[in-house]
Structures are given as structure tokens and as C-alpha cells.
Amino acid sequence: MDKHKRAVTDKLIERTVKALCANNYDAHYIQSPDALVEKLAEYLPEGASCSVGGSMTLFETGAMDYLKSREDLEYYDRYAPDANIPEVFYKALGCDVYLTSSNAITEDGLLYNVDGTGNRVAALTYGPKKVVVIAGVNKLVKDLEQARLRMREVAAPANCVRLNLPNPCVKTGHCMDCRSDTYICVTEVVTKRQRVKNRIAVLILPDEYGY
């Protein structure tokens, strides 16, 4: 990244992290994927149970590879070839550490997420002892209006393409407020402030990851 653009990116992340911390999140600016792995090690002690929400960010940052490399973890892996998905989802709600991303994070410290099955937003809201949200700078937006716009114009269409779903947004490139049987924008959740301080960690990286 150009150093001048990086200077602007740094300020955006720093003020978002400050706002998240004010809302009782355990928020950090993580400079690189290597630094991310070091931070994840702090949250994942030997023997911890863990699972993940569906997220391209976890793959692209190396977080998924790190989990698989930790043979000392009890990892409920939704992506295992023989995974019983409903069972994995239920176990994930009671795990020690749950990793996911966020569809958008506002500059005033709110998390915005839209889910199809609902397992990801359920775990984010209640269940796992610790939730770790990993996001690239592309997920940062000004406010909830921009968060919803980002979901409609970026995240939802891209995920429908990725999942090979026959929804209208695959053809148009933006949300059509469809009522398809394969509709993925089922549950909308805005997480404002943490009652249990630091239960949710938010780790923001300066590059773009996921949708």
C-alpha cells in the first residue's frame, strides 16, 4: 500500500478501535497476518474448544490454517469433509472461543451483520465465552447506513456468487430484496455495546480481506 494512503488508513483504524474500546470491545489494530497469528495464540490456550463462522476473511488472513495447525485445540470444524453441520453449529454455541468476521464495522464502534442460517450472529450475540472478530480495513464504514449499503452492494452478492446460489443479485450485482428460497439476508443484527466487557475481541488489519 502507498505510504500516504496507509497513513490515512492508519487513522481510520485507530479511531475505529478507540470507538470499539469505548463500547467495551477488546479491540486492536493488527499490522499483519503474522501479528494476527500471535494475537490469536493469546486467546486460544491449550485445550480450548473453538469453532468458526462462515468467513472468507478467516481463510485469507491465515486464521483458518492456524486453527488447523493447533492439534492441542478441540476444534469443531464446519469445513471438515465428514462434518455434521447442524451438530457443529450447536457445539459452537458452547465453545470457549469462536472466530468470525463482520459484514461491516462502523467508525463509532458498532458491528453490523446479516446472516442466512443465523448460527454466526447467534454465537456473536450469546454463547461462546470469547468471540474474536477479524476484519480487513474494507469492512470499515462511516455509519449504519453505509453498513447496510455495503451489505447490499458487496457482501451479499459476492457471497451468493461464492455459494453458487440462484438469487437475483448474482445477475444484477446488487441486492434486489428478493424472496428466493435461497435468500441469505435473513437475520440482521447490530451489536452496539458489550455488557460483558471484552467478551468480543475485534482485530482489524490494514489490508482488504473477504467481502
Secondary structure, DSSP 8 states (H G I E B T S, - for coil): --HHHHHHHHHHHHHHHHHHHHTT-EEEE--SHHHHHHHHHHH--TT-EEEE-S-HHHHHTTHHHHHHH-TTSEEE-TTSTT--HHHHHHHHTT-SEEEE--SEEETTS-EEEEESSSHHHHHHHSSSSEEEEEEEGGGEESSHHHHHHHIIIIIHHHHHHHTT---HHHHHSS------TT----EEEEE---SSTTSEEEEEESS----
